[in-house]
Amino acid sequence: MAKTIKRKRKTQRFPKRYTSGLSRKDKARQLRELKRAKRSYKRGEYVPRPKLKSFKSKQSSWTQQFHKLYPDAKTITDISQATGIPAGALKAVKKKGMGAYYSSGSRPNQTADSWGKARMYSYILGGPTRKIDNHITQQYNVKFKHRSK
């Protein structure tokens, strides 16, 4: 006797914070753009997402903490000198964060650059990114001033 296998329809799910606080029209647009960007990334295309009027944007907590500790560090060179982490390692972490922006979802009104910088700040300050990017730490022989949290 042959078994029939029921297949579930695959639907992409995104965290609620990617659409919370949006108008109905903007919520539909955000989900549509996230799906489109994810498909494009698989083909090797990098598609920026449009700004949404109904979303009130705010800085990442890692960005806020970093700017409180290092108010004068603006460029990667400045950040490297202030933290003692090689610029190559910082660039690699930022690039990985930018790739994550394109390959998965993000909150509305974010850019690949802001996503990459927030990841870099998390790496510097000992956030969860540090464990994930451990191969970069080993490759560049990074010594940290801040302990992992």
N, C-alpha and C positions, 0 to 999 in steps of 0.2 A: 504494500500500500504506500503510495507516494505522499509525502508530507508537503503541505503547502506552507510556504514561508511568507508571512506578512512583513512587508518592509515599511518602516516608518519613514515618513517624508522628512527629509533633512531641512531644518530651518536654522538660520543663523540667529544666535542669541547674543545680545550685547548687554552689559551691565546697565541697570536703571539710571545710574548717574550720567550716562551718555545722552539721555533724553529727558531727564527730570527737569521740571521748570520751563519746558518749551510749550509753545502754543501747539494746537493739534496739527496745523499746517506745517510748522517747523519740525515737529516730531517726525512726521512722515518723510519730510525732506532729508532730515538727518539720517534716518535709517536707510533710505534709498542711497544716499551718498556714501554711507559706510560700506554698504554691500558693493557698490560700484567701485570704490577705491580698493576693496579687498580683491575683487576679481581682476582689476587692472594690475595690482601688485603681482599677482600670480603670473601675469604675462610680461612682467618686467617693466611696467609703466608706473610712474609715480604721479598720482593725481591729487592735487590739493583739494580740500573741501571748502565750500563757501561759508561765509560768515552768516550767522543767524541773528536776526534782530531781537528775538524774544529771549535770548540767553544773556544773563549777567555774568561775565567772565571774572575770574579771580586768579591770583597767582597760586602756584603749587606751594605747599607748606615747606618743601625742600628749598624752593627758590627764596622764600621769605627768610628762612633760617640762614641760608648762605649769605644773603645780602646784609643781614644783621651782623654776622661775624666778619665779613669781608666787603665793606661798603665801597671800597675803591677798586676792587677787582672786576674789570669789565670784559677784557679780552681773554682768550685762552692763555696767552703769554703771561698776562697779569695774574691770572688764577693759578697758573703753574708756579710762578715765583712766590705767591702768597702761601700756597699750600705745600709746596715741595714735591708735588706730583708731576712727573714728566708730561710735557705737552702732548706727546704722542699717545700716551695712555688716555688723557682727557679727550682727545679727538676721537679715539677709537670708541670710547664709551658713548660720546655724543652721537657718533655715526650709528651705533647700534640702537640708540634711542630713536633716532630719526627713522630707521628701518622699522622699528616697532610701531611707530605712528602709521606708516603706510600699510603694514601687514595686518594690523588689527584695528580696533576702533579707538576712539578717543573722545573726550568731552568736546562739546561744540566750541567753535571759535578758537581752537588750538591750531598751532602750526607745527610742522615737523621740527622746526628749529626750537620752538618752546618746549616741545616734548623731549627733544634731545638734551637741551640744557637742564631741564628738571632731572633727568636721569643722571646727568653728570654731577649735579649738585648732591643728589642722593648718594652717589658713589663716594664723593669727597667726604660727606658728613657721616658715613657709616650706615646708610640705610640698607634696605633689602637688595638693592642693586649691586652692592659690593660682593655678595655671595654669588649672584648670577654671573657677574663679570669677573670672576676669580681668575679665569684664564688670562685676562688682560693684566691683572695685578701681577701674575707670575711672569708673563712675557716681558713686561717693562720693569720688573723688580721694584714695585712701588712700596714705599714706606709711608704710612699714614700718620697724621697728627691726631685725628679723631678716631675714637674707638668705635667698633661696630655696635649697633643698637640691637 
